[in-house]
Amino acid sequence: MKKESGFIDLYERDCMNVIKDLPDNSIDLIVTDSPYRTTQR
């Protein structure tokens, strides 16, 4: 799923598939969410 606004595009898909379709040098920021409880000690 791709959601577009005037400034950003949000993709809700497997990142490896999305990256293949993006032009070179077109990414400014990637935000990720790590798996639940992987950062707790």
Secondary structure, DSSP 8 states (H G I E B T S, - for coil): -EEE-SS-EEE-S-HHHHHHHS-TT--S-------TTSS--
